[in-house]
């Protein structure tokens, strides 16, 4: 029966189409490089090299920073602005997600972590997107200096570049945010527009909310809504030289 054969052909074509759409396009897009940071809200954090504790902070943020081969001053400025203005703290009235580390004058612990630039090849991480250490060290030191200049030098601590470190992080919440600088493939005009919009929002926020923009009072439970059900405690991360 020609009608039956035609119906079977249509069903097979539809099935082939649905299966094909489940797979990534070929050839796959090459991995892009960009500056990456993992921000963790902490009650305390410290860095130990060997038997010596070289840095420690109280309440604030721990920043794990991965520098890529293509990073420039533009990525540095973008990431510093994001890190210092990321609103992951409560305000004086207890409203969550309303204040940044800079607003609350908390501390920052910044650690260089090239493994954030890893690309898996099978089950083995490859680090060809990470900036080579001889270039990354002065680049990272400059990043730290600019971070201190943008905030308060005495409130910014760091680890030891290239050393094998034990990083002890007591995550508060837990709260962990991943940041990534815009890629070079994006439209520069669009990026500039987005940056200007973000700067205007930050300026408006520093002036205080308008009467119409104030949030309505919503009763909150005694438990912190920003906290998840995950267990709290020290989390250690190790870095190979």
Secondary structure, DSSP 8 states (H G I E B T S, - for coil): -HHHHHHHHHHHHHHHHHHHHTS--SS--------EEEEEEEEEEEEEETTEEEEEESSEEEEEEE-BTT--HHHHHHHHHHHHH---B--TT--SS-B-HHHHT-EEEEEE-GGGG-EEETTEEE-TTB--HHHHHHHHHHHHHHHHHHS-GGGEEE--TTS-EEEEEEEEEEEEEEEE---TTS-HHHHHHHHHHHHHHHHHHHH---TTT--------SS-TT--SS--SEEEEEE--
